Every structure is written in C-alpha cells, then in structure tokens.
Amino acid sequence: MDQAQGAIDAARAAGAEQYATTEFTAATSSLQSAHTAVATGDYRLALNHALSSHQRAQNAARETADSKAAMRAGVERTLAELDIFISETEARVATAQRARVAQRLLAEPVTALATIRSDVQEARAAVDAGEYVTAEKGLEGMRARIDAVLAAIADATTPQTARRRR
C-alpha cells in the first residue's frame, strides 16, 4: 500500500488531478478500498486493491504527461496563429493612422488590440509556468475578438457617403 500511495503522490505531483482525472480518481478509490479491506481483515483483497491502485496511479502519471504535451502543442500552435493575426491587425491600424483616419474612430479598436496583446502575454506566461489549462482558457474566443477589432478598423477606414444638401 505504501508503493500505491507513493505512485499516487507522484501522479498528483505530475498534475494527474487536473489532466488525468478519471484514472487518478480510480487510483485513489482503489487505495481507499485497500485500506478498508485491511480494516476488515481481508488482506488478499487489500493486496489486489493496492496493486490496482499502483497501476492506475502509474497510468494516470503517463496520461498526464501525454495530455500536457498535447495541450502544450495546441496552445503553442494557437499562440503562433494569434501572433500572425495580431501583427496583421497592427499593420491595419498603422495603415489607417497613415491614412489620417480620425483618432476617435480608431480609439476603441486600438484599446481592444492592446487588451488582446495583454491577454496573449498572460497566456504565454501561463504556458511558461506549465499551466496549460489556464492558458487554453485564456485564449478562448481570442480569434473572435481579433476579428471584431479588424471589423472596427474596416468600419473606421470605409469612406462615409456624403450627405446631400438641400
């Protein structure tokens, strides 16, 4: 049972509670069943539960490593795509400013773009800290926010139709 507890502790340290919840929960449940079996005097059943717990904890640790790697790759891919979209948006803002579009029309998109940049930096910091779930949640809806900024810039740069004088 000590080996099973050690494997559970190792899986917990690897982040299995967050990344391999099902397998980790099964491991802790099996260990609890082993303790219960010892309390009732059924040592054979306790051994079976302890072995099961140990195996499940090791599986949880492996699953955690796989999940983290996959999640990291996905988040880094998303960050790379967002960097491209942010650069494109910044270029459009610069073009609008060179075309002397009124600052009042660009104020909201520029502010929104600064917020997006800040949120992307926070997600990048979360990735650096190994908090891939936090980073992934922080990036949700980011593409739609960038699209909204692009639409606002397009609206600001679209010439207004002249009103007819009467």
C-alpha positions in Angstrom: 0.0 0.0 0.0 3.0 2.3 0.5 4.0 1.8 -3.1 0.5 2.6 -4.2 0.5 5.7 -2.1 3.9 6.7 -3.5 2.6 6.3 -7.0 -0.5 8.4 -6.2 1.7 11.1 -4.7 3.9 11.1 -7.9 0.9 11.3 -10.1 -0.6 14.1 -8.0 2.8 16.0 -8.3 2.7 15.5 -12.1 -0.8 17.1 -12.2 -2.9 14.0 -12.7 -5.8 15.5 -10.7 -6.2 18.0 -13.5 -5.0 16.2 -16.6 -6.0 12.5 -15.9 -8.9 12.9 -13.6 -10.6 9.6 -14.2 -7.6 7.4 -13.8 -6.3 9.4 -10.8 -9.7 9.1 -9.1 -9.8 5.4 -9.7 -6.3 5.0 -8.2 -7.2 6.9 -5.0 -10.5 5.0 -4.8 -8.6 1.6 -5.1 -6.2 2.7 -2.4 -9.1 3.6 -0.1 -10.7 0.2 -0.9 -7.4 -1.4 0.1 -7.4 0.4 3.4 -11.0 -0.7 4.0 -10.1 -4.3 3.2 -7.2 -4.2 5.7 -9.6 -2.9 8.3 -11.9 -5.8 7.7 -9.0 -8.3 7.8 -9.2 -9.3 4.1 -5.5 -9.0 3.2 -5.8 -10.7 -0.2 -8.4 -8.2 -1.3 -6.3 -5.4 0.2 -3.3 -6.5 -1.9 -5.5 -6.7 -5.1 -6.8 -3.2 -4.5 -3.3 -1.8 -3.6 -1.8 -3.3 -6.8 -4.7 -1.9 -8.8 -4.2 1.5 -7.2 -0.5 1.4 -8.0 -1.1 0.5 -11.6 -3.8 3.1 -12.1 -1.6 5.8 -10.5 1.2 5.0 -12.9 -1.3 5.1 -15.8 -2.5 8.5 -14.5 1.0 9.8 -14.5 1.6 8.6 -18.1 -1.7 10.0 -19.2 -0.9 13.3 -17.5 2.4 13.6 -19.4 0.7 12.8 -22.7 -2.2 15.3 -22.0 0.2 18.0 -21.0 2.3 17.5 -24.2 -0.7 17.6 -26.4 -2.2 20.6 -24.7 1.1 22.5 -24.8 1.4 21.8 -28.5 -2.2 23.0 -29.1 -1.7 26.1 -27.0 1.6 27.0 -28.7 0.0 26.5 -32.1 -2.8 28.8 -31.1 -0.3 31.4 -29.8 1.6 31.3 -33.1 -1.6 31.8 -35.1 -2.7 34.7 -32.8 0.7 36.3 -33.3 0.1 36.4 -37.0 -3.4 37.8 -36.6 -2.2 40.4 -34.1 0.6 41.5 -36.5 -1.9 41.8 -39.3 -4.2 43.8 -37.1 -1.4 46.1 -36.0 -0.5 46.7 -39.7 -4.1 47.6 -40.5 -4.1 50.1 -37.6 -0.8 51.6 -38.8 -2.2 51.9 -42.3 -5.4 53.6 -41.0 -3.3 56.0 -39.0 -1.1 56.9 -42.0 -4.3 57.4 -44.0 -5.2 60.0 -41.3 -8.3 58.3 -40.1 -9.8 60.2 -37.2 -8.3 59.1 -33.9 -11.8 58.9 -32.3 -12.7 56.2 -34.8 -9.6 54.2 -34.1 -9.5 54.7 -30.3 -11.8 51.7 -29.5 -10.0 49.2 -31.8 -6.6 50.3 -30.6 -7.6 49.8 -27.0 -9.2 46.4 -27.7 -6.0 45.4 -29.5 -3.9 46.4 -26.5 -6.1 44.3 -24.3 -5.8 41.4 -26.6 -2.0 41.7 -26.6 -2.0 41.7 -22.8 -4.2 38.6 -22.6 -2.0 36.8 -25.1 1.0 37.7 -22.9 -0.8 36.3 -19.8 -1.5 33.1 -21.7 2.2 32.9 -22.7 3.2 33.3 -19.1 0.9 30.6 -18.1 2.5 28.3 -20.7 5.9 29.1 -19.4 4.7 28.2 -15.9 3.3 24.9 -17.2 -0.3 25.9 -16.6 -1.7 24.8 -19.9 -5.4 24.6 -18.9 -5.2 28.2 -17.7 -3.5 29.3 -20.9 -6.1 27.5 -23.0 -9.0 29.1 -21.2 -7.3 32.5 -21.5 -7.1 32.1 -25.3 -10.7 31.0 -25.8 -12.6 33.5 -28.0 -9.4 35.4 -28.9 -9.8 34.9 -32.6 -13.3 36.4 -32.5 -12.0 39.4 -30.5 -9.4 40.0 -33.1 -12.0 39.7 -35.9 -14.1 42.3 -34.1 -11.1 44.7 -34.0 -10.5 44.1 -37.7 -14.1 44.8 -38.4 -14.0 48.0 -36.4 -10.9 49.1 -38.3 -12.6 48.3 -41.6 -15.6 50.4 -40.5 -13.4 53.3 -39.5 -11.5 53.3 -42.8 -14.6 52.9 -45.0 -15.4 56.3 -46.5 -18.6 57.7 -45.3 -21.1 58.7 -48.0 -21.6 62.4 -48.4 -25.0 63.7 -47.4 -26.9 65.6 -50.0 -27.5 69.3 -49.3 -31.0 70.6 -50.0 
